[in-house]
Amino acid sequence: MNRLGIPILPSLVNAVILISIFSTTNSFVFAASRSLYGMAQQGQAPRVFARLNKQGVPYLCVLITLAMGCLAYLSLSQGTVKVLNWWINLVTSAQLVSWTCIAITFLRFFYASTRQGRRSDLPQLGSLQPFSAYTLLVCSPLVFLFQGYYVFLPGAFNGPDFVFAYGSIFIFLAILAGYKVYWGIFRRLPLRFWVPLDQVDLVSDLDKIESMTRKEEEKRMATHRTLGEKIEDILF
């Protein structure tokens, strides 16, 4: 845009990018901190991360999540920016593995709820399901396979680049295997990779969740809402 001599538009694009980055960061900090909090509650992370402040915010989880942003300072040096790129590649590939797991999890839920006749009980149904989940199940692994293609070009193979481009899948499988072995050996639970669809638990804690949802909905409706909040309800 600068080369073409277009005024104002480059600054406008920069402003949109900054707003997008801020919005994305806000969303990801919330999601990551609550995920860590949930893991701490279930004993999958140190219990210290289950601490809450007076407002009910898992402040330690938020601080740890925000601290990860300090890795961006690695870009200030030519020597450390390579480490930052490795980290970005690892996180990106891990995200693709996560989306693949999300697709598998949803499909299992979809067919389990259908098999058990509980699908009609759901308050909302995706009109494109399960086809959109299958699309995700196909696209995410494909992107994962090809996102590090450059390491396979003639004479371009590099050990660290390969590890950080594809290492997340091995880390995931190691954690999954370790988790299964731990619960099988030390907790004496059966090692089952798949649970039959008619045995998938779709009812545990459901009453509690519905009660919480109902209370929040009643509280929201009883509170005087501003015009902006009413517009937000209509849009979203």
N, C-alpha and C positions, 0 to 999 in steps of 0.2 A: 504493500500500500504506500509506503514511503517512497519506493522507487517510482511508482506511478504518479507521485505527487498528489495523492488524495488527502485532503485535509480532514481533521477531526476524527475520521473513522479509525485510524490506528489507536488513538487514545480511548475511543469508545470500546474497541475490542479489548484493550487492556483492562478497562473497568469491568467489562462483563466477565473476563477471566478471573479477576480478583474476587468478584462476588461469588463466582462459581466455586473457587478454591475455598473461600471462607465457609460457604454453605456445606460443601463436601466434608471439610475438616470437622465442622460442628457435628454433622451426622455421624461420621466415623468415630469421633471421640466418644460420642454417646454409645454407639453400638459396641465398640471395643471395651470400654470401661464396664458396661453392663454384662458383657460376655464374661469378662474376668471375674466380676462379682458373682455371677451365677456359678462359675466353676468353683469359686471358693466356697460357696454354700453347699455344693455337692461333694466337696472333698477332693476336687481335681486340681486345686490350686491352694497355696498357703492360706490358712484361715484369717490371717491378718488383713487380707483383701476383702473380707466380709464386713469390715467396720463401716459404720454409717455416721454422718454428722447429724445435727439436730433437724436438718431439713430432709433427712432420709437419702442423702447423696453418698454413694461410695467414693469418698474423696480420695482415698489412697489409689483406687483404681484409675480415677480421673488423672491424678498426678503422674502415675506411671505411664499412662497412655500419652499424656502431653509431653512427657520427657522424651518419648521416642522421636518427637519432632526435632529434637536437638541434633539428630543424625544429619539433618539438612546442612549443618555447618561443615560437613565433610566436603561439600562442593567448593569450598573456598580455596582449596589447594589442588594442584594438578596430581599430586601423589595420592591424596585421600579421596578424590572424586571417583576413582576407580572402585574403591571399596563401597562408596555410596551406590554406584551403578550395580555392583554385585548384589547389594542389599535390595535394591529396587527390583532386580530380576527375580530374586528369591521370593519376595513378597508378592509380586505379580503372578508368578507360577503357583504359589500357594493359594492365591485367590481363585485361580482357575480350578484347582483341585477342590476347593471349598464349594464352588458353584456346581461342580459335578456331583459332589456329595449331596448338595441341596436338591438337585434334580432327582437323584436316586431316592432320597428320603421322602420327597413329595409323592413320587410315583408309588412308593410303598404305602404311604398314607392314603393315596387316592384309591388304590385297589383294595386295601384293607377295609376302608370305610364302605366301599361298594359291596365287598363280600359280606360284611357284617350288617348291611342294610342301614347304616347310620349316615349315609351321605345326605339324605334328605333333611337331617337334623342341623346341618351346617347353616349358619345365618347368611353366608355369601358363597357363591360358586363362580369359579373362573370360567368364562364362556369358551376359552380356547384350550381348556385342559381336557385330556392330558397331553395334547399335541405340542403345546408350548414347552412343556416339561421335557418331552422327547427331543425337541429342537435344542434345548439347553444341554441335554445329555449328549447330543452329538457334537454341538459346536464347541463347547468348553474343552473337551479332550483334543479336538482338532487344533484349536488355537494353542493349547498347551504343547502339542507335539511340534508345531511349526514356529512357535515364538522364539525358539533358540536355534533355528535352522542354520544360522551363520557359522556355528561351530563345526558343522559337517562339510563346509565348503573345502575344496582342495587346499591343503596347507594352512587352514585357518583354525584347526582344532586346538583348543586351549583347555587344560584341565579345570582351572577355577571357573572359567566361563560356563563349561558344561555342568559343573556341580551346582552353580547358582541358577542356571536356567532350568535344570531338571531335578535338582536335589530335593525339592519339596515333596515329590511323590514318594521318594524313599523315606524321608522323615515321617510322612503321614503313615506309610505302611508299618514302619518300625513302632510308632506310637500305638497304632491300632493293634499290632501283634502283642506288644508289651502289655497293653490294657487287658486284652483277652486272657493272656497267660496269668497276669496278676489275679484277676477275678476268678480264674479257673483253679489255680493252685492254692492261693492264700485264702480266698473267700469260699472255695468249694462250690462254685456255681457252674452249671453246665456251659460248656463252650459251644455256643450256637452262633454261627455267622448270620443265618437268616432265621427269622421267626415266621412260622406259617401265617398266612394272611388272616385266617380265622382266629388266631391266637394273639394278634397284635393288640396291645392294651390301648384302647381309645377312651377309657372312662376314668382312669385314676386322676384324682384331683379336679375332675371336670366341674363338680358342684362348687368347689372353692373358686375356680376361675370364673364361672358364670356369676357367682355372687359378687366377686370383685368388680366384674364388668358392669353388672347391674347397678351397684352402688356408685360407681364412677359416672355412669350415664345419668342416674338420678341427680347426682351432685351437679353435673354439668348443666342439666336442664333447669335446676332450681336456681342457679347462679345467673344474675343479670349479665347478659352478653352484649358486648359492644357491636356496633355495626360491622366492624372489621371481622369479628369472630363469627357473626352470622353469615357474612359473605364467604368466609373460609369454610363453614359448614356446607354451604351450597356447592362450592367448587370441589371440595375434597371429601 
